[in-house]
Amino acid sequence: MVLSLAMFRPAVLLLLAACGDDAATPLDAAVTAPRETVTAQKALLVGELAEGTLTGGAQDRARITLTAPVAKLDWNIHGHAGGTSQTVEEELGVMTATYEFTPTAQADWSLLLRNRDTAPMTVGVKLELYGAIAWSGWQ
C-alpha cells in the first residue's frame, strides 16, 4: 500500500484542533493556505513614503513580507480604530521584515513604507491574506 501525506492531513488537522484554545497561531498559517497572495514591487524615491490599506478585523490575518536592497527601509503598520491612532508594529533601517498582522478591531489598517537611503530603491512586498482581510493597494 502506498501512503501519501494527503491521507494523513485530516488526522493532523484533528490533532491541531484538539490542542489549546481557538486562537490562531503561526502554525495555523502553515497548515492553511492563504485565501489570497498579493505580490508587488514598490519603487520609492529618496525619502519617499508609500501607504497602502488593509481592511480587516480580529478574525483576519495578514503575513507581511518586505525585502529591500539595503538596510534603509522604515516600515510600520498602523490604524485609526475607534478614532485613535495605533502603531501596531514598526521597524527602522531594515533590509527584510516578516510580520504576522492580526487586526485588533474591524478597521482600515495602513502599511507604511519609507526609503531613508540616499538613492531610490524598490521594495518587494508580499501579503498573504487569511480570512476576509482585503488589500486596497497603494494610495
C-alpha positions as CSV (number, residue, x, y, z in Angstrom):
1,M,0.0,0.0,0.0
2,V,1.3,3.4,-1.0
3,L,0.8,6.1,1.7
4,S,0.7,9.8,0.9
5,L,0.8,12.9,3.0
6,A,-2.8,13.7,1.9
7,M,-4.0,10.6,3.6
8,F,-2.8,11.9,7.0
9,R,-4.0,15.5,6.6
10,P,-7.4,15.0,8.3
11,A,-5.7,13.4,11.3
12,V,-3.2,16.2,11.5
13,L,-5.9,18.8,11.4
14,L,-7.9,17.0,14.0
15,L,-4.9,16.8,16.3
16,L,-4.2,20.5,15.8
17,A,-7.8,21.4,16.5
18,A,-7.8,19.4,19.7
19,C,-4.7,21.2,21.1
20,G,-5.0,24.5,23.0
21,D,-7.6,27.2,22.6
22,D,-9.3,28.5,19.4
23,A,-6.8,31.4,18.9
24,A,-5.0,31.4,15.6
25,T,-1.3,30.7,15.7
26,P,1.6,30.8,13.2
27,L,1.2,27.0,12.9
28,D,-2.3,27.5,11.6
29,A,-0.9,29.6,8.8
30,A,1.5,26.8,7.9
31,V,-1.4,24.3,7.7
32,T,-3.9,26.6,5.9
33,A,-3.1,28.2,2.6
34,P,-3.8,32.0,2.3
35,R,-7.0,33.0,0.7
36,E,-5.1,35.4,-1.5
37,T,-1.5,36.3,-2.0
38,V,-0.5,39.8,-3.3
39,T,3.0,40.4,-4.6
40,A,4.3,43.7,-5.8
41,Q,7.4,45.8,-6.3
42,K,7.1,49.3,-4.9
43,A,9.5,51.9,-6.2
44,L,10.4,54.6,-3.7
45,L,12.4,57.8,-4.3
46,V,14.8,59.1,-1.7
47,G,12.8,59.9,1.4
48,E,9.5,58.9,-0.2
49,L,6.6,57.4,1.8
50,A,4.1,55.0,0.4
51,E,1.0,53.9,2.2
52,G,-1.3,51.0,1.4
53,T,-4.5,49.9,3.0
54,L,-5.6,46.5,4.5
55,T,-9.2,46.3,5.7
56,G,-10.0,43.6,8.2
57,G,-10.9,42.7,11.7
58,A,-10.0,40.4,14.6
59,Q,-10.9,37.2,12.8
60,D,-8.5,38.0,9.9
61,R,-4.7,37.8,9.5
62,A,-2.1,39.0,7.0
63,R,1.5,37.8,6.8
64,I,3.6,40.8,5.5
65,T,7.0,40.1,4.0
66,L,9.1,43.1,2.8
67,T,12.5,42.9,1.0
68,A,14.7,46.0,0.3
69,P,18.1,46.1,-1.5
70,V,19.8,47.8,1.5
71,A,19.0,48.1,5.3
72,K,17.5,51.6,4.8
73,L,13.8,50.6,4.8
74,D,11.5,52.0,7.5
75,W,8.0,50.5,7.8
76,N,5.0,50.3,10.1
77,I,1.5,49.0,10.3
78,H,-0.9,51.4,12.0
79,G,-4.6,52.1,12.2
80,H,-7.2,54.5,13.5
81,A,-9.7,52.2,15.0
82,G,-12.1,53.9,17.4
83,G,-10.9,57.3,16.4
84,T,-7.4,57.0,17.9
85,S,-4.1,56.1,16.3
86,Q,-2.4,52.8,17.0
87,T,1.0,51.8,15.7
88,V,0.9,48.0,15.7
89,E,4.5,47.3,14.6
90,E,7.4,49.4,13.4
91,E,10.9,48.8,12.3
92,L,13.5,51.3,11.1
93,G,16.5,50.7,8.9
94,V,15.9,47.1,7.9
95,M,16.5,45.2,4.7
96,T,13.9,42.5,5.3
97,A,10.9,42.1,7.5
98,T,8.3,39.4,8.1
99,Y,5.3,40.2,10.4
100,E,2.1,38.3,11.2
101,F,-0.6,41.0,11.5
102,T,-3.9,40.3,13.3
103,P,-6.1,43.4,13.5
104,T,-7.5,44.2,16.9
105,A,-10.7,45.6,15.5
106,Q,-12.6,45.9,12.2
107,A,-10.9,48.9,10.5
108,D,-8.7,50.2,7.7
109,W,-5.1,49.5,8.6
110,S,-2.2,51.2,6.9
111,L,1.1,49.6,5.7
112,L,3.6,52.5,5.5
113,L,7.0,52.2,3.7
114,R,9.7,54.8,3.7
115,N,13.0,54.9,1.9
116,R,15.7,56.5,4.0
117,D,18.5,55.7,1.7
118,T,20.4,58.3,-0.4
119,A,19.3,56.5,-3.6
120,P,16.0,55.3,-4.9
121,M,15.0,51.7,-4.0
122,T,12.5,49.1,-5.0
123,V,10.9,47.1,-2.2
124,G,9.5,43.7,-2.7
125,V,6.1,43.3,-1.0
126,K,4.3,40.0,-0.3
127,L,1.0,39.9,1.5
128,E,-0.5,36.6,2.4
129,L,-4.2,37.2,3.3
130,Y,-6.2,34.9,5.6
131,G,-9.9,35.3,6.5
132,A,-11.7,38.3,5.0
133,I,-8.9,40.9,5.2
134,A,-8.5,42.8,1.9
135,W,-5.7,44.8,0.3
136,S,-6.9,48.0,-1.4
137,G,-3.5,48.9,-2.9
138,W,-1.2,51.9,-2.6
139,Q,-2.7,55.4,-2.1
